[in-house]
Amino acid sequence: MMVSLFDQFASPSLMGIPLIAVAIALPWALFPTPFPRWVNNRLITLQSWFISRFTNQLMMPLNMGGHKWALLLASLMLFLITINMLGLLPYTFTPTTQLSLNMGLAAPLWLATVIIGMRNQPTVALGHLLPEGTPIPLIPVLIIIETISLFIRPLALGVRLTANLTAGHLLIHLIATAVFVLLTMMPTVAVLTATVLFLLTLLEIAVAMIQAYVFVLLLSLYLQENV
């Protein structure tokens, strides 16, 4: 039976029950829980330092109104990084390769930033649809273009994350298949291909972290426009 390359992105199921909920909930069980004492172990100290540095970097451009989102954005960052990294392990499933999940994360958060802007400062929020100094004949066209670009934002967030992770997984799958095929025919070429596979895996680890950071960073930029 021929197996498609895209079968690895199909949601797994057990006795007809989709396991994507387990794949989404599992990362939260891997984080260590801080103890109620002054001195923690190295892992918890490193985790706290990373969260603190990331939150400070993310909240720096925002005013005090945007700091209410610090917990949500930091939690989303950790969630996406963990899911993306776990998806690089053999025989695992990456939920963030599903466009439906990524859109389910991007659309509500983007809509929340738009609603906050329309509620708190409607004049400024609507002013983003028309740049200052626009010639009068171009006003209707620019309003349509800016409105379309506004509604494309959540789609761009979801598609960017899905496409980058899917492309990386496909490349790893193809090169790993080439290594197994060449191992008996041309061992030297197989070793060189395995070296490329190792470097690509390191690159995918970086991409998994960078894409999670870009997803949250763009959300914070959308929030910055509306607070």
Secondary structure, DSSP 8 states (H G I E B T S, - for coil): ----GGGGGS--EETTEE-HHHHHHHHHHHS----SSS---HHHHHHHHHHHHHHHHHHTTS-GGGGGGHHHHHHHHHHHHHHHHHTTSTT---GGG-HHHHHHHHHHHHHHHHHHHHHH-HHHHHHTTS-TT--GGGHHHHHHHHHHHHHHHHHHHHHHHHHHHHHHHHHHHHHHHHHHHHHHH-HHHHHHHHHHHHHHHHHHHHHHHHHHHHHHHHHHHHHHHH-
